[in-house]
Amino acid sequence: MPHSTAYVVTALVTIACNAFSGFAAMTRLEPVMRSLGPALDRTGVPRSWLVWPIGTLKAAGAAGLTLGLLGVPLAGTAAAAGLVLYFVCALYTHLRVADRSPQFYLAIGFLALAAGTLALDPALVLRP
């Protein structure tokens, strides 16, 4: 089943954002840590979680979406659904402590990308 342009573009942006974010978390990239570190402290998330589960799950989501674009549709679908779940949980973590840091708004954007990718997924599109 061919991929629509909208799906490919949305999936590629979602892949790029999550691959970079996962890499930045796992390597504790200094420019990112300047704002991420205080957000982790406010939300009570231990910094030890930057590799697992935070960075690993984002990188795995990016890898799964890549597989979906390369012809393994259920991997892409599962990855998009997993990223939606991940970012719903991330938003809940921010909301439970009333944290409105830049990471809260980034999580909203990442959730929108993952949800958009899932909504446009050709494996889920109903055809007459």
Sequence and secondary structure as in RCSB ss.txt:
>XXXX:A:sequence
MPHSTAYVVTALVTIACNAFSGFAAMTRLEPVMRSLGPALDRTGVPRSWLVWPIGTLKAAGAAGLTLGLLGVPLA
GTAAAAGLVLYFVCALYTHLRVADRSPQFYLAIGFLALAAGTLALDPALVLRP
>XXXX:A:secstr
    HHHHHHHHHHHHHHHHHHHHHHHT HHHHHHHHHHHHHHT  GGGGIIIIIHHHHHHHHHHHHHHTT HHH
HHHHHHHHHHHHHHHHHHHHHTT  SHHHHHHHHHHHHHHHHHHH TTT    
